[in-house]
Amino acid sequence: MSQHIAKPRTTAVILAGGTGQRVGLSIPKQLLKIAGKAVIEHTLTTFENADSIDDIIVLMTPGYVSDVEKIVAKAGFKKVTRVIEGGATRNETTERAISALGEGLAEGEDRNVLFHDAVRPLLSQRVIADCVRALERYQAVDVAIPSADTIIVTRTHGDDGEFITEIPDRARLRRGQTPQAFKLSTIRRAYEVAAGDPNFQATDDCSVVLKYLPDVPIHVVAGDEYNMKVTQPVDVFIADKLFQLASTATPEQMGEAAYRELLTGRTVVVFGGSYGIGKDICELAESYGATVYALGRSTTGTHVENPEEVDDALSKAYAETGRIDYVVNTAGVLRIGKLAETDNATIEEALKVNYLAPVQIARSAYKYLAETKGQLLLYTSSSYTRGRAEYSLYSSTKAAMVNLTQALADEWAGEGVRVNCVNPERTATPMRTKAFGQEPAGSLLSSEAVARTSLDVLLSELTGHVIDVRQQDPTAGAARASGFEQALASVLDRQDGV
């Protein structure tokens, strides 16, 4: 009779020992905020959400352990079991992790361990799953991608500088990433052997296995181009832009009972709630028991470009319900034309409605949302990624919404107020029909589909994100974002959204 073999536990070890000097920071780079959260929080979120990861330990720069513990506590990460100080070198940090992982293990017991750089916050779930799956057959696993650049080997000749000595075949070259995954017994044995070498030094853990356990094959899992390491100042900009452009996956749609439980007794204020996406959000939220204030120029006479009217609308909602949980702004105008031929009145209208109004709404809503730890939801358009002729006013104000979202998410994080931005693909709304007329059936998203995704975002813990809502094909409804490939598509997308 065959015996059931227990699946070994899998631990993610987040190596966060960097100082941030190369990035020009006074704090460790893993504490730098990108898209409203510290880099390490993005990384921990990825492993927290990975089904194949059982627990997480963090090796942090000495002196900053409490900073990470606060992040873990605030984010509610349940898989993070320990945050301990790292060593003076990468190897010493790994040795400390190996020692911590060995505590409490029964004799003969083994476990899987994934070592990952804290400053690689764009890691995909696919890579994690592939690494854990590979450990079912191999004792050591690396992650790498092909090199798009030609690699040269050089030698320095005195004051004359460097000269090429070799150009390896690029087809066989790979760029190493993390995680690097091992059976704990294997990486421990490699370091035990390495300890006997007085000249031991290594910049990664696979090289330790390669040198000191040459009989152990190291399997290579395909990495991702966007699994970048934030090391240089330009990396901070690139990572932030990738998060900005990334199609953030919204939570799965809930059951009817869950929506009702989360929305009953809540107050939702929607500016631009007269028609289109805003009207559909109002109807959805109201159907699940929320008290909804649908505000619009044509229905309630609310002009979002007038700060006093915005203040009055929010004050009224608060006075009547005693709370405001969610504030949504879908109001906007689409004015197309060459800037040099656009009159001052049109320019002023576009700036007031598309930019100043959301700013005023955010400023007025803050005190109410801070009280309930609620959320502000804004809207952008796929045209924010690439301004094009005759869309200068619209595209630039929509780009501003993305930056406003990220800035406020960061600014309000301490009070627990979340701020997100929905980026719908071309959507069937009265505003669009007015600008473009009737378009082929099935070529546009329905406003109902965008409203449903918007509701899911409001009920989520996301903050500082741009959430794409796209069609899979002409007959499909809203398609949740599927990764950075979608982000790259968005960059090249020449269509306008809302």
C-alpha positions in Angstrom: 0.0 0.0 0.0 1.5 3.3 -1.1 2.1 6.0 1.6 1.1 9.6 1.2 4.2 11.8 1.2 3.6 15.2 2.8 4.3 18.2 0.6 7.2 20.1 2.0 6.5 23.7 3.3 7.7 26.4 1.0 9.2 29.6 2.5 9.9 32.8 0.7 13.0 34.6 2.1 12.9 38.3 1.1 16.4 39.6 1.0 16.2 43.3 1.9 19.7 44.2 3.0 20.3 47.0 0.5 21.2 50.5 1.7 19.9 52.7 -1.2 23.2 54.5 -1.7 23.3 53.8 -5.5 19.9 55.2 -5.8 21.0 58.3 -3.9 18.7 57.8 -0.9 19.2 58.3 2.8 16.9 55.3 3.5 17.1 51.7 2.1 15.8 51.5 -1.4 13.3 48.8 -0.4 11.5 51.4 1.7 11.2 53.9 -1.2 7.6 54.4 -2.2 6.5 53.5 -5.7 2.8 53.7 -6.7 1.7 54.6 -3.2 3.5 51.8 -1.3 7.0 50.9 -0.2 8.9 48.7 -2.7 9.1 45.9 -0.2 5.3 46.1 0.4 4.7 45.4 -3.3 7.1 42.5 -3.1 5.6 41.1 0.1 2.1 41.4 -1.4 3.1 39.2 -4.4 4.3 36.4 -2.1 1.4 36.8 0.3 -1.0 36.2 -2.6 1.0 33.2 -4.0 -0.9 30.0 -3.3 2.4 28.0 -3.3 4.0 30.0 -0.6 3.3 28.9 3.0 5.3 31.5 5.0 7.6 34.4 4.5 10.6 35.7 6.4 12.3 39.0 5.8 16.1 39.8 6.2 16.2 43.6 6.6 19.0 46.1 6.7 20.2 46.5 10.3 18.4 49.4 12.0 15.3 49.2 9.9 13.6 46.0 11.2 10.9 48.0 13.0 10.0 49.8 9.7 9.3 46.6 8.0 7.3 45.3 11.0 5.1 48.3 10.8 4.5 47.7 7.1 3.6 44.1 7.8 1.3 45.0 10.6 -0.5 47.7 8.7 -0.9 45.6 5.5 -2.1 42.6 7.5 0.3 40.2 5.9 -0.5 36.8 7.5 2.3 34.8 6.0 5.2 36.9 7.3 6.4 35.1 10.4 9.7 36.9 11.1 11.6 40.0 10.3 15.2 39.8 11.3 18.4 41.7 10.6 20.4 40.8 7.6 24.2 40.5 7.5 27.0 42.8 6.2 27.1 40.8 2.9 24.6 38.9 0.7 26.2 35.6 1.8 26.0 36.5 5.4 22.4 37.4 5.0 21.6 34.1 3.3 23.4 32.2 6.1 21.3 34.0 8.7 18.2 32.9 6.8 19.3 29.3 6.5 19.9 29.3 10.3 16.4 30.7 11.0 14.8 28.3 8.6 16.4 25.3 10.3 15.0 26.1 13.7 12.3 23.7 14.7 12.8 21.3 11.9 12.6 17.6 12.8 15.5 15.4 11.9 15.4 14.5 8.2 12.7 17.1 7.5 13.3 19.4 4.5 11.6 22.4 3.0 11.6 24.5 -0.1 13.0 28.0 0.1 12.8 30.8 -2.4 15.3 33.7 -2.0 14.1 36.9 -3.6 15.4 40.4 -3.8 13.1 42.8 -2.0 13.8 45.4 -4.7 12.3 43.2 -7.5 8.6 44.3 -6.8 7.3 43.3 -10.3 7.6 39.6 -9.9 4.8 37.6 -11.4 2.8 34.8 -9.9 3.8 32.6 -12.9 7.5 32.7 -12.0 6.8 31.8 -8.3 4.7 28.9 -9.3 7.2 27.7 -11.9 10.0 27.8 -9.3 8.0 25.8 -6.7 7.0 23.3 -9.3 10.6 22.8 -10.5 11.6 22.0 -6.9 9.5 18.8 -7.2 12.3 17.5 -9.5 15.4 19.6 -8.8 17.3 20.6 -5.7 18.3 24.0 -7.1 16.5 26.4 -9.4 17.5 29.8 -10.9 15.4 32.3 -12.8 16.8 33.9 -16.0 16.0 35.7 -19.2 17.9 35.8 -22.5 20.2 38.7 -23.0 19.1 41.2 -25.7 22.5 42.9 -25.5 25.8 41.6 -26.8 28.0 40.8 -23.9 31.7 41.6 -24.1 34.6 40.6 -21.9 37.2 43.3 -21.3 40.6 43.8 -19.8 42.1 47.0 -18.6 45.5 48.1 -19.9 46.9 50.7 -17.6 45.9 54.2 -18.4 44.7 53.2 -21.9 41.4 52.0 -20.5 39.5 48.8 -21.4 39.8 46.6 -24.4 37.7 43.7 -25.6 39.2 40.3 -25.1 36.2 38.1 -25.9 32.6 38.3 -27.2 30.7 35.2 -26.0 27.9 33.7 -28.0 24.8 35.6 -27.0 22.5 32.7 -27.7 23.8 30.9 -24.6 23.9 33.9 -22.3 21.2 34.6 -19.8 20.6 37.4 -17.3 20.0 36.1 -13.8 17.0 37.2 -11.7 15.4 36.1 -8.5 13.9 34.2 -6.9 16.5 31.5 -6.6 14.9 28.3 -5.2 16.4 25.4 -3.3 15.8 22.5 -1.1 16.9 23.8 2.3 19.2 20.9 2.8 21.0 21.6 -0.5 21.7 25.3 0.1 22.7 24.6 3.7 25.2 22.0 2.5 26.6 24.3 -0.1 27.3 27.0 2.5 28.8 24.4 4.9 31.3 23.4 2.2 31.9 27.1 1.2 32.8 27.8 4.9 36.0 25.8 4.4 37.1 28.1 1.6 39.1 31.1 3.0 38.5 33.0 -0.2 34.8 32.4 -0.3 32.6 35.2 -1.8 29.6 35.1 -4.0 27.0 37.6 -5.2 24.2 35.1 -5.4 23.2 31.7 -4.0 23.1 29.6 -7.2 26.8 30.4 -7.7 27.5 28.9 -4.3 25.8 25.6 -5.3 27.5 25.6 -8.7 31.0 26.0 -7.2 30.7 23.9 -4.0 28.2 21.3 -5.0 29.1 20.8 -8.7 27.2 17.5 -8.9 23.9 19.3 -8.2 22.2 20.4 -11.4 20.7 23.9 -11.4 17.5 24.1 -13.4 16.6 27.4 -15.1 13.1 28.8 -15.0 12.1 31.4 -17.6 11.9 34.9 -16.0 10.3 38.1 -17.1 11.7 41.2 -18.6 9.7 43.4 -16.2 11.1 41.5 -13.1 13.6 44.3 -12.8 15.8 45.2 -9.9 15.6 48.7 -8.5 19.2 49.5 -8.2 20.0 52.7 -10.1 18.2 56.1 -10.0 16.7 55.4 -13.4 15.3 52.1 -12.1 13.1 54.0 -9.7 11.5 56.0 -12.5 11.1 52.9 -14.7 9.5 50.8 -11.9 7.2 53.6 -11.0 6.1 54.1 -14.6 5.6 50.3 -15.0 3.3 50.3 -11.9 1.6 53.3 -13.4 1.0 51.7 -16.7 0.4 48.2 -15.3 -3.0 46.6 -15.7 -3.7 45.9 -12.0 -5.9 42.9 -11.6 -9.1 43.7 -9.7 -10.5 41.4 -7.1 -12.7 38.6 -8.3 -16.4 39.5 -8.4 -18.2 38.5 -5.3 -21.5 36.8 -4.7 -24.7 38.9 -4.3 -24.7 38.3 -0.5 -21.1 39.6 -0.1 -21.9 42.8 -2.1 -24.9 43.4 0.1 -23.0 42.8 3.3 -20.2 45.2 2.3 -22.5 48.0 1.0 -25.5 47.9 3.3 -25.3 51.0 5.5 -22.5 52.6 3.5 -22.7 56.0 1.8 -21.6 56.4 -1.7 -21.3 59.8 -3.4 -20.9 59.8 -7.2 -20.1 63.0 -9.1 -21.1 62.5 -12.7 -23.9 60.2 -11.6 -26.5 61.4 -14.1 -25.6 59.0 -16.9 -23.1 56.6 -18.3 -20.6 54.8 -15.9 -21.5 57.1 -13.0 -25.3 56.3 -13.3 -24.6 52.6 -13.5 -22.4 52.7 -10.4 -25.1 54.4 -8.5 -27.7 51.9 -9.5 -25.5 48.9 -8.7 -24.5 50.3 -5.2 -28.0 51.2 -4.4 -29.2 47.7 -5.4 -26.9 46.3 -2.7 -28.1 48.5 0.1 -25.9 51.5 -0.1 -27.2 55.0 0.4 -26.2 56.7 -2.9 -26.0 60.3 -3.8 -26.0 60.6 -7.6 -24.8 64.1 -8.5 -24.9 65.7 -11.9 -25.3 68.9 -13.8 -28.5 67.7 -15.5 -30.1 66.1 -12.5 -29.1 67.7 -9.3 -27.7 70.9 -10.8 -24.3 70.1 -9.3 -21.4 71.6 -11.2 -18.2 69.7 -10.3 -16.1 72.7 -11.4 -17.7 74.8 -8.6 -15.9 74.0 -5.3 -18.8 75.4 -3.2 -21.3 73.0 -4.9 -18.9 70.1 -4.3 -18.6 71.1 -0.6 -22.3 71.4 -0.3 -23.0 68.0 -1.8 -20.6 66.2 0.4 -21.8 68.1 3.5 -25.4 67.2 2.8 -24.6 63.5 2.3 -22.7 63.5 5.6 -25.4 65.4 7.5 -28.1 62.9 6.3 -26.2 59.7 6.8 -23.4 60.5 9.3 -20.7 59.0 7.1 -19.2 59.0 3.6 -17.4 55.7 2.6 -16.8 56.1 -1.1 -16.5 59.1 -3.3 -16.4 58.6 -7.1 -15.8 61.1 -9.9 -16.8 60.1 -13.4 -17.6 63.6 -14.6 -15.6 64.8 -17.6 -15.7 66.5 -20.9 -14.2 65.4 -24.2 -13.1 68.3 -26.4 -11.2 67.4 -29.6 -9.4 69.9 -31.8 -6.1 71.6 -32.6 -4.9 73.5 -29.6 -3.9 76.6 -31.6 -7.5 76.8 -32.9 -9.2 76.2 -29.5 -10.8 79.2 -27.8 -10.1 80.2 -24.2 -13.6 79.2 -23.0 -13.1 75.6 -24.3 -9.6 75.4 -22.7 -10.9 76.7 -19.4 -13.8 74.3 -19.4 -11.6 71.3 -20.1 -9.2 72.2 -17.3 -11.9 73.0 -14.8 -14.0 69.9 -15.3 -11.2 67.3 -16.1 -8.5 68.5 -13.7 -9.5 71.2 -11.2 -12.8 69.5 -10.3 -11.2 66.1 -9.3 -8.6 68.1 -7.2 -11.4 70.0 -5.4 -13.5 66.8 -4.9 -10.4 65.1 -3.4 -9.7 68.0 -1.1 -13.3 68.3 0.1 -13.8 64.5 0.5 -10.6 63.9 2.5 -12.0 64.6 5.9 -15.0 62.4 5.4 -13.0 59.5 4.0 -10.4 59.7 6.7 -13.1 59.2 9.2 -14.4 56.0 7.5 -11.0 54.9 6.0 -12.8 55.0 2.7 -11.8 55.4 -0.9 -11.7 58.0 -3.6 -12.1 56.6 -7.1 -11.0 58.6 -10.2 -11.1 57.8 -13.9 -8.5 58.2 -16.6 -8.4 57.1 -20.3 -6.1 54.9 -22.3 -5.1 58.1 -24.1 -3.2 59.2 -21.0 -0.3 56.9 -22.0 0.3 58.7 -25.2 -0.9 62.2 -26.1 -1.8 62.5 -29.8 -2.9 65.2 -32.2 -6.1 67.1 -31.3 -6.3 65.4 -27.9 -3.9 67.6 -26.1 -6.3 68.9 -23.5 -8.1 65.5 -22.9 -4.9 63.4 -22.8 -3.0 65.7 -20.6 -5.7 66.0 -18.0 -6.2 62.2 -18.0 -2.5 61.7 -17.4 -2.9 64.1 -14.5 -5.5 61.9 -13.0 -3.0 59.0 -12.8 -0.4 61.2 -11.1 -3.0 62.6 -8.7 -4.0 59.1 -7.8 -0.5 58.0 -7.0 0.3 61.2 -5.1 -2.8 61.1 -2.9 -2.5 57.3 -2.3 0.9 58.1 -0.8 -0.2 61.2 1.0 -3.3 59.7 2.6 -1.8 56.2 3.3 -1.2 57.1 6.9 -4.9 57.8 7.5 -6.0 54.6 5.7 -7.7 56.4 2.8 -7.3 54.5 -0.5 -7.2 56.2 -3.9 -7.4 54.4 -7.2 -8.0 55.2 -10.8 -10.0 53.2 -13.3 -8.8 53.2 -17.0 -11.6 51.9 -19.2 -11.0 51.0 -22.8 -13.3 52.7 -25.3 -16.7 52.7 -23.5 -20.2 53.3 -24.8 -21.2 56.4 -22.9 -23.3 59.5 -23.9 -20.1 61.6 -23.8 -18.5 59.3 -26.4 -21.6 59.2 -28.5 -21.7 62.9 -28.6 -18.1 63.1 -29.7 -18.0 60.2 -32.2 -21.6 59.4 -33.1 -22.9 55.8 -33.3 -20.1 53.2 -33.5 -20.3 49.5 -34.6 -22.1 47.3 -32.1 -19.7 45.3 -29.9 -16.8 47.5 -30.6 -17.1 49.3 -27.2 -17.2 48.2 -23.6 -20.5 48.6 -21.9 -20.7 51.2 -19.1 -22.3 48.5 -16.9 -19.2 46.3 -17.2 -17.0 49.3 -16.2 -19.3 50.1 -13.3 -19.1 46.5 -12.0 -15.3 46.6 -12.0 -15.4 50.0 -10.4 -17.5 48.6 -7.6 -15.1 45.7 -7.1 -12.2 48.2 -6.8 -14.1 50.3 -4.3 -14.6 47.2 -2.1 -11.0 46.1 -2.4 -7.9 47.1 -0.4 -6.1 48.4 -3.4 -4.6 51.9 -3.3 -2.4 53.9 -5.7 -3.3 51.6 -8.7 -4.5 52.2 -12.3 -7.0 49.4 -13.1 -7.5 48.6 -16.8 -10.9 47.5 -18.0 -10.6 46.0 -21.4 -12.4 43.8 -23.9 -11.0 40.4 -24.8 -12.8 40.5 -28.1 -15.7 42.3 -29.8 -18.2 40.0 -28.2 -16.7 40.0 -24.7 -17.5 42.1 -21.7 -15.0 43.7 -19.3 -11.8 41.7 -19.1 -9.7 42.0 -16.0 -6.1 42.9 -16.5 -3.7 40.1 -17.1 -0.3 41.6 -16.5 2.4 43.9 -17.9 1.8 42.7 -21.5 -1.5 44.6 -21.2 0.5 47.6 -20.0 2.7 47.6 -23.0 -0.4 47.3 -25.2 -1.8 50.3 -23.4 1.3 52.4 -24.2 0.7 51.8 -27.9 -3.0 52.1 -27.7 -4.1 55.1 -29.8 -7.7 54.8 -28.9 -9.4 57.0 -26.3 -11.3 55.6 -23.4 -14.1 57.0 -21.3 
